[in-house]
Amino acid sequence: KNEVEQSPQNLTAQEGEFITINCSYSVGISALHWLQQHPGGGIVSLFMLSSGKKKHGRLIATINIQEKHSSLHITASHPRDSAVYICAVGGRGAQKLVFGQGTRLTINP
Amino acid sequence: KAGVTQTPRYLIKTRGQQVTLSCSPISGHRSVSWYQQTPGQGLQFLFEYFSETQRNKGNFPGRFSGRQFSNSRSEMNVSTLELGDSALYLCASSLGWDQPQHFGDGTRLSIL
């Protein structure tokens, strides 16, 4: 069993829909990262959180440390949100990230 | 402010050769991490450098090595290349272990 599990692996939705991507982890962590990767490879860091909830524009990330679970939500989804979303966890004192397998999101107009 | 710069963007090598990839972090960032991304294994941590010292290492063979210079620029080297080394190699920099990482666009390495 992988240390970081994401679901779903693939998600197709219509423009405007509310999107949720889930991440569960089995190890102790100091922080959880949500990353976005577009075709071509470039990765953008969306959120780094260790507790509670963070919001940036239409994106919201939450984490429940006790349940070892995080969710990434996208409100009013748009075709430009189409990308692979990756959850990663890091331990204390280290940038050594362990990654989930990614969720491929496609938003159709 | 310039982002993380990786060179070259694309590289083609043959089995048995060796390769050096370069990463220039964001100015002021002293932590540089390297990752390998393949379709089969996904993203995997290679190593992390901070102030010229390797602070963490992933589960890769000794053919994979790296270093960091006093200006925080980093290089990684892969010797005796194998077909399975074909991957996208990503570099990321940050201010410290508890700070977000900023990724470069990667070097796509193909082994023939």
Interface residues (C-beta under 8 A of the other chain):
Chain A: S30 A31 H33 L35 G40 G41 G42 I43 V44 S45 M48 I86 A88 G90 R92 G93 A94 Q95 K96 L97 V98 F99 G100 Q101 G102
Chain B: S31 S33 Y35 Q37 G42 L43 Q44 F45 E48 R55 N56 G58 L88 L90 A92 S94 W97 D98 Q99 P100 Q101 H102 F103 D105 G106 R108
